[in-house]
């Protein structure tokens, strides 16, 4: 802990010009790795860094970040197209320190959160104002670090990709994950008639039901989950499937999906290779198989997504006692315990978000 305190950021020097906005940090903490591999490759180092962007950018002191499955893939060098280590951390919450000359939406002192392309496991970041969201008053900066990635992913999957309609039935896999706990709440808010969830422990299923799921299936004790899905839907199947599993579930997904349904694939935890008559079945039931990722989307797409989420979802993060939407937090690790945090996520024991406390000591 002493080392962590010694590596806190010290001084910063502003640098501006007529065309660019930037910040020089003399010393800051960054999670780094020298080679691709296991969680053991990660460590916290201190470095000086120059942040340079446009006059639409906002310089932020990060208070919290969170782990995502993509972080584990990037750390191991398994993310598509990756050949070398990349900065980890796809989301953050913090406080605005400086703004560029063309920024109109935010000011120093504002509490904000954002989706990042990397670099959330550090003390500072620079973000375009169009990619920032205000942290709801009822949400702490610590917990807000677990909102952007999973909530924007879930919102995108349900509304931008699947185009969920009121009264439709949804099947959501990996029910204890951050994306799933967000998707359950968003599907309920959107008026889904049925929300069916699969997960591997009774604890995760109980949480899913508490959040709004109507049917919860333990895939370890009910290997043929499609039978329960069909029973729950009067043999009609689900209109939408959110699937982060992939190959190992394809047959049961085909059995579980309704005619003209939308099967949204956003992960491959169960493999990518399919052996069977998948295409014939898709054709026979007129299924739309939709692949989706978020990190590689264009800035314009992310701006549109963030704007829609801020308008339609963020207002529902209100007082915790009456909120329709709330972040589900499993555990919080200090930044210097990033190795333990990655190992914990890899164990698949989490039920909600795993957070990194970077500069939130005043909230503990």
C-alpha positions as CSV (number, residue, x, y, z in Angstrom):
1,X,0.0,0.0,0.0
2,X,2.9,2.3,0.8
3,X,4.2,1.9,-2.7
4,X,0.8,2.8,-4.1
5,X,0.7,6.0,-2.1
6,X,4.2,7.0,-3.2
7,X,3.2,6.6,-6.8
8,X,0.3,9.0,-6.7
9,X,0.4,11.8,-9.3
10,X,2.3,14.9,-8.4
11,X,2.3,18.0,-10.6
12,X,0.8,18.9,-14.0
13,X,1.7,21.6,-16.5
14,X,-0.9,22.8,-19.0
15,X,0.1,23.1,-22.7
16,X,-2.2,24.8,-25.2
17,X,-2.0,26.1,-28.7
18,X,-4.5,27.5,-31.2
19,X,-5.1,24.0,-32.7
20,X,-4.4,21.6,-29.8
21,X,-5.1,21.0,-26.2
22,X,-2.9,19.0,-24.0
23,X,-1.5,18.3,-20.5
24,X,1.9,17.2,-19.2
25,X,1.8,15.0,-16.1
26,X,5.2,14.8,-14.4
27,X,4.3,11.6,-12.5
28,X,1.3,9.2,-12.7
29,X,0.5,5.6,-12.1
30,X,-0.2,3.3,-15.0
31,X,-0.8,-0.4,-15.1
32,X,1.7,-1.9,-17.6
33,X,2.9,-5.2,-19.0
34,X,6.2,-5.9,-20.8
35,X,4.9,-9.0,-22.6
36,X,1.6,-10.6,-23.4
37,X,0.5,-13.4,-21.1
38,X,-1.2,-14.1,-17.7
39,X,-2.3,-11.7,-15.1
40,X,1.1,-12.1,-13.5
41,X,2.5,-9.9,-16.3
42,X,0.7,-6.8,-15.0
43,X,2.3,-4.3,-12.6
44,X,1.9,-0.7,-11.6
45,X,4.6,1.7,-12.7
46,X,5.0,5.5,-12.5
47,X,5.8,7.6,-15.5
48,X,5.6,11.1,-17.0
49,X,3.2,11.4,-19.8
50,X,2.1,14.1,-22.3
51,X,-1.6,14.1,-23.3
52,X,-2.3,15.8,-26.6
53,X,-5.7,16.2,-28.2
54,X,-8.1,18.7,-29.7
55,X,-9.8,21.7,-28.2
56,X,-12.9,19.5,-27.8
57,X,-11.1,17.3,-25.3
58,X,-11.4,17.1,-21.6
59,X,-8.6,16.2,-19.2
60,X,-9.8,14.0,-16.3
61,X,-8.4,12.7,-13.1
62,X,-9.6,9.1,-13.0
63,X,-11.2,7.9,-9.7
64,X,-12.2,4.4,-10.7
65,X,-12.2,1.9,-13.6
66,X,-13.5,-1.6,-14.0
67,X,-12.6,-4.9,-15.5
68,X,-14.1,-6.3,-18.7
69,X,-13.6,-9.6,-20.5
70,X,-11.9,-7.7,-23.3
71,X,-9.2,-6.6,-20.8
72,X,-8.3,-10.3,-20.2
73,X,-8.2,-10.9,-24.0
74,X,-6.1,-7.8,-24.6
75,X,-3.7,-8.7,-21.8
76,X,-3.2,-12.2,-23.2
77,X,-2.9,-10.9,-26.8
78,X,-6.0,-12.6,-28.0
79,X,-8.1,-9.6,-29.1
80,X,-8.7,-9.6,-32.9
81,X,-5.9,-7.9,-34.7
82,X,-3.7,-7.4,-31.7
83,X,0.1,-8.1,-31.9
84,X,1.5,-6.3,-28.8
85,X,0.5,-5.1,-25.3
86,X,-2.0,-2.3,-25.3
87,X,-3.1,0.0,-22.4
88,X,-5.8,-1.7,-20.4
89,X,-9.0,-0.1,-19.1
90,X,-12.1,0.4,-21.3
91,X,-14.0,2.7,-19.0
92,X,-13.6,5.2,-16.2
93,X,-15.2,7.7,-13.9
94,X,-13.5,10.8,-12.6
95,X,-13.4,14.5,-12.2
96,X,-12.7,17.1,-14.8
97,X,-9.5,19.0,-14.2
98,X,-9.1,21.0,-17.4
99,X,-11.1,21.5,-20.7
100,X,-10.1,22.5,-24.2
101,X,-11.1,25.9,-25.6
102,X,-14.0,24.5,-27.6
103,X,-15.6,22.4,-24.9
104,X,-19.1,23.6,-24.1
105,X,-20.7,20.8,-22.1
106,X,-18.3,20.3,-19.1
107,X,-16.3,22.4,-16.7
108,X,-13.5,21.7,-14.1
109,X,-15.0,19.9,-11.1
110,X,-17.7,18.0,-13.0
111,X,-18.1,14.3,-12.2
112,X,-18.0,12.4,-15.5
113,X,-17.7,8.9,-16.8
114,X,-16.7,7.5,-20.2
115,X,-16.1,4.6,-22.5
116,X,-12.4,4.4,-23.5
117,X,-10.4,2.6,-26.1
118,X,-7.8,1.9,-23.4
119,X,-5.9,3.6,-20.6
120,X,-8.5,3.4,-17.8
121,X,-6.1,1.7,-15.5
122,X,-4.2,4.9,-14.7
123,X,-4.5,8.3,-12.9
124,X,-5.4,10.5,-15.9
125,X,-7.0,10.4,-19.3
126,X,-8.1,12.7,-22.1
127,X,-11.5,12.3,-23.6
128,X,-13.6,14.1,-26.3
129,X,-16.5,15.8,-24.7
130,X,-19.0,14.0,-26.9
131,X,-17.9,10.7,-25.4
132,X,-18.5,11.8,-21.8
133,X,-21.5,11.4,-19.6
134,X,-22.4,13.0,-16.3
135,X,-22.3,10.7,-13.3
136,X,-25.9,10.6,-11.8
137,X,-26.0,12.4,-8.5
138,X,-27.1,9.2,-6.6
139,X,-24.1,7.2,-7.9
140,X,-20.6,7.4,-6.3
141,X,-17.6,8.0,-8.4
142,X,-16.4,4.5,-7.3
143,X,-19.5,2.7,-8.6
144,X,-19.8,4.9,-11.7
145,X,-16.5,3.4,-13.0
146,X,-18.5,0.2,-13.6
147,X,-21.3,1.9,-15.7
148,X,-20.0,2.9,-19.2
149,X,-18.7,-0.3,-20.8
150,X,-21.4,-2.8,-19.7
151,X,-24.3,-0.5,-19.8
152,X,-23.5,1.0,-23.2
153,X,-22.8,-2.6,-24.5
154,X,-26.1,-3.9,-23.1
155,X,-28.0,-0.8,-24.4
156,X,-26.4,-1.2,-27.8
157,X,-27.2,-4.9,-28.0
158,X,-30.8,-4.5,-27.1
159,X,-31.7,-1.3,-28.9
160,X,-29.2,-0.5,-31.7
161,X,-28.7,-4.1,-32.8
162,X,-31.6,-6.3,-31.7
163,X,-34.1,-3.4,-31.8
164,X,-36.1,-4.9,-28.9
165,X,-39.8,-4.1,-28.9
166,X,-42.2,-3.8,-26.0
167,X,-43.9,-7.2,-25.3
168,X,-41.1,-9.3,-26.8
169,X,-39.3,-12.2,-25.1
170,X,-35.5,-12.1,-24.4
171,X,-33.0,-14.8,-23.6
172,X,-29.8,-13.6,-21.9
173,X,-26.8,-15.8,-21.4
174,X,-24.0,-15.4,-18.7
175,X,-26.6,-14.0,-16.3
176,X,-24.1,-13.0,-13.6
177,X,-21.9,-10.9,-15.9
178,X,-21.9,-7.1,-15.9
179,X,-23.5,-6.9,-19.4
180,X,-26.2,-9.4,-18.4
181,X,-27.1,-7.6,-15.1
182,X,-27.4,-4.4,-17.1
183,X,-29.4,-6.0,-19.9
184,X,-31.9,-7.6,-17.6
185,X,-32.7,-4.1,-16.1
186,X,-32.8,-2.4,-19.5
187,X,-35.0,-5.1,-21.0
188,X,-37.4,-4.7,-18.1
189,X,-37.4,-1.0,-18.5
190,X,-38.2,-1.5,-22.3
191,X,-41.2,-3.6,-21.5
192,X,-40.0,-7.0,-22.4
193,X,-42.8,-9.6,-21.7
194,X,-40.3,-12.3,-20.6
195,X,-36.6,-12.1,-19.6
196,X,-35.0,-15.6,-19.4
197,X,-31.5,-15.9,-18.0
198,X,-28.9,-18.7,-17.9
199,X,-26.1,-18.8,-15.4
200,X,-24.0,-21.4,-13.6
201,X,-24.8,-20.8,-9.9
202,X,-28.0,-20.4,-7.9
203,X,-26.6,-17.1,-6.4
204,X,-26.3,-15.6,-9.8
205,X,-29.8,-16.8,-10.8
206,X,-31.2,-15.3,-7.6
207,X,-29.6,-11.9,-8.4
208,X,-31.0,-12.1,-12.0
209,X,-34.6,-12.7,-10.7
210,X,-34.2,-9.8,-8.2
211,X,-33.2,-7.5,-11.1
212,X,-36.3,-8.5,-13.2
213,X,-35.7,-11.8,-14.9
214,X,-38.9,-13.9,-15.2
215,X,-37.2,-17.3,-15.6
216,X,-33.7,-18.3,-14.4
217,X,-32.0,-21.5,-15.6
218,X,-28.9,-23.1,-14.1
219,X,-27.1,-24.5,-17.2
220,X,-25.0,-26.8,-15.0
221,X,-28.0,-28.7,-13.6
222,X,-30.2,-28.2,-16.7
223,X,-27.9,-29.0,-19.6
224,X,-30.8,-28.7,-22.1
225,X,-31.8,-25.2,-21.2
226,X,-33.7,-24.9,-24.5
227,X,-36.4,-27.2,-23.1
228,X,-37.1,-24.8,-20.2
229,X,-37.1,-21.8,-22.6
230,X,-39.7,-23.5,-24.7
231,X,-41.8,-24.4,-21.7
232,X,-41.7,-20.9,-20.4
233,X,-42.7,-19.4,-23.8
234,X,-45.4,-21.9,-24.7
235,X,-43.1,-23.4,-27.3
236,X,-42.9,-20.1,-29.1
237,X,-39.2,-19.3,-28.2
238,X,-37.6,-16.0,-27.6
239,X,-37.6,-13.1,-30.0
240,X,-34.1,-11.9,-29.0
241,X,-31.1,-13.8,-27.7
242,X,-28.0,-12.0,-26.3
243,X,-25.2,-14.5,-26.7
244,X,-21.6,-14.2,-25.5
245,X,-21.0,-17.9,-25.5
246,X,-21.0,-18.9,-29.2
247,X,-20.3,-22.3,-30.6
248,X,-21.1,-24.5,-27.6
249,X,-24.7,-23.1,-27.4
250,X,-25.6,-22.9,-31.1
251,X,-27.9,-25.9,-31.2
252,X,-29.8,-24.9,-28.1
253,X,-30.0,-21.3,-29.2
254,X,-31.6,-22.4,-32.5
255,X,-34.1,-24.4,-30.5
256,X,-34.8,-21.5,-28.2
257,X,-35.2,-18.7,-30.7
258,X,-38.6,-17.8,-32.2
259,X,-39.3,-17.7,-35.9
260,X,-38.0,-14.4,-37.3
261,X,-36.0,-13.9,-34.1
262,X,-32.7,-11.9,-33.7
263,X,-29.7,-13.8,-32.4
264,X,-27.1,-11.2,-31.2
265,X,-23.6,-12.7,-30.9
266,X,-21.2,-10.5,-28.9
267,X,-18.7,-13.0,-27.5
268,X,-17.2,-16.4,-28.1
269,X,-16.6,-17.8,-24.6
270,X,-17.7,-21.2,-25.8
271,X,-15.7,-21.3,-29.0
272,X,-16.0,-20.1,-32.6
273,X,-16.1,-23.3,-34.7
274,X,-19.6,-24.7,-35.5
275,X,-20.0,-28.2,-36.9
276,X,-23.5,-28.7,-38.2
277,X,-26.4,-27.4,-40.3
278,X,-26.5,-24.0,-38.7
279,X,-27.1,-22.1,-42.0
280,X,-30.0,-24.3,-43.0
281,X,-31.7,-23.8,-39.6
282,X,-31.2,-20.1,-39.8
283,X,-32.8,-20.1,-43.2
284,X,-35.7,-22.3,-42.1
285,X,-36.6,-20.1,-39.1
286,X,-35.8,-16.8,-40.9
287,X,-33.3,-15.9,-38.1
288,X,-31.2,-12.8,-38.2
289,X,-27.7,-13.6,-36.8
290,X,-26.1,-10.3,-35.8
291,X,-22.5,-10.0,-34.7
292,X,-21.6,-7.0,-32.6
293,X,-18.6,-5.5,-30.8
294,X,-18.3,-2.0,-29.3
295,X,-14.6,-1.2,-28.9
296,X,-13.9,-1.1,-32.6
297,X,-17.0,1.0,-33.5
298,X,-16.4,4.5,-35.0
299,X,-16.3,7.6,-33.0
300,X,-19.5,8.8,-34.7
301,X,-21.3,5.6,-33.7
302,X,-20.1,5.9,-30.1
303,X,-21.2,9.5,-30.0
304,X,-24.7,8.5,-31.2
305,X,-24.9,5.6,-28.7
306,X,-23.7,7.7,-25.8
307,X,-26.2,10.4,-26.6
308,X,-29.1,8.0,-26.8
309,X,-28.1,6.2,-23.6
310,X,-27.7,9.5,-21.7
311,X,-31.2,10.6,-22.9
312,X,-33.1,7.4,-22.4
313,X,-31.3,5.4,-19.7
314,X,-29.3,7.7,-17.4
315,X,-32.4,9.5,-16.0
316,X,-33.4,6.2,-14.5
317,X,-30.4,6.0,-12.3
318,X,-32.0,7.9,-9.4
319,X,-32.2,7.4,-5.7
320,X,-30.9,3.9,-4.9
321,X,-34.1,3.0,-3.0
322,X,-36.3,3.7,-6.0
323,X,-34.0,3.6,-9.0
324,X,-35.1,1.5,-12.0
325,X,-31.5,1.1,-13.0
326,X,-28.5,0.5,-10.8
327,X,-24.9,-0.7,-11.3
328,X,-24.3,-4.1,-9.8
329,X,-21.0,-4.3,-8.0
330,X,-19.3,-7.5,-7.0
331,X,-15.9,-6.5,-5.6
332,X,-13.5,-3.6,-5.4
333,X,-9.8,-3.9,-5.7
334,X,-7.1,-1.2,-5.2
335,X,-5.1,-0.4,-8.3
336,X,-2.0,-2.1,-6.9
337,X,-4.0,-5.3,-6.7
338,X,-4.8,-5.4,-10.4
339,X,-3.2,-8.9,-10.7
340,X,-5.6,-10.3,-8.1
341,X,-8.5,-8.5,-9.8
342,X,-7.7,-10.1,-13.2
343,X,-7.3,-13.5,-11.6
344,X,-10.7,-13.1,-9.8
345,X,-12.4,-12.3,-13.1
346,X,-10.8,-15.3,-14.8
347,X,-12.3,-17.5,-12.0
348,X,-15.8,-16.7,-13.2
349,X,-17.0,-16.3,-9.6
350,X,-18.1,-12.7,-10.0
351,X,-21.7,-11.6,-10.0
352,X,-21.6,-8.1,-11.3
353,X,-18.8,-5.6,-11.9
354,X,-15.2,-5.8,-10.6
355,X,-13.9,-2.3,-9.9
356,X,-10.5,-0.8,-9.6
357,X,-10.3,2.0,-6.9
358,X,-7.8,4.4,-8.3
359,X,-8.4,7.7,-6.5
360,X,-11.6,7.1,-4.5
361,X,-10.1,6.7,-1.0
362,X,-12.4,9.5,0.3
363,X,-15.5,7.4,-0.7
364,X,-14.5,4.3,1.3
